[in-house]
Every structure is written in structure tokens, then in C-alpha cells.
């Protein structure tokens, strides 16, 4: 049996700015928190919808990292950081600043999504 290299996980209506922030957030920003980031995922846009395909090896590694590193304290720290970013976003003065803040929010979004799939 051949293992598929990529797995389709998410399809959403998002803008190009959202896709760029998503990629930045799940690669560089996630790596800052967990020492791991998704660098091989593929975004495919079709009829106004974006589908993301994740590298299955990275997904397996992410599962290991989360089990190993995601503690209650780290989760609380990530949540506090997200709320801080949300407050900062209320005073954002430029598209660049909004992009930077949004990118930094993605690690929390990624962890929340993962926890919603595996609440145990």
C-alpha cells in the first residue's frame, strides 16, 4: 500500500492575504512556539475557495510534538498571547501591521483546531 504524501485537510473561502498569513503562521510562527512548523503544505485556490494539503510526514511529526510539548502552561501562555495580539490589532495602523499580527495568531488557531479534533 502506498502512503499518500499529502492529505487534504481544510477548505475555506479566504483572501490572498489570509493565505499568506496562514502560511507564515503555520511555518515560522508555529516553529517559535513548538520548534516545529509546517513548511511543505500546499495551498490550492479554485473558484474562490482555498484547499490546504498537508505533508503527511509533517502531520505525523506535529502529532508527536504536540503530545510532547503542549502542556497546560504552554496552552495558557499561547492563549494569553492571542488575546494580547487581538488587543494590539484594534490599534493596527497599516496592512503590514495587521498581516504581522494575524500571522502571529496562527499558532493558536492551529492548536485550537487540533484540540477540537482530539479533545482527549
Secondary structure, 3 states (H helix, E strand, C coil): CCCCCEEEEEEECCCHHHHHHHHHHHHHHHHHHHCCCCCCCEEEEECCEEEEEEEHHHHHHHHHHHHHHCCHHHHHHHHHHHHHHHHHHCCCCCHHHHHHHHHHHHHHHHHHHHHHHCCC
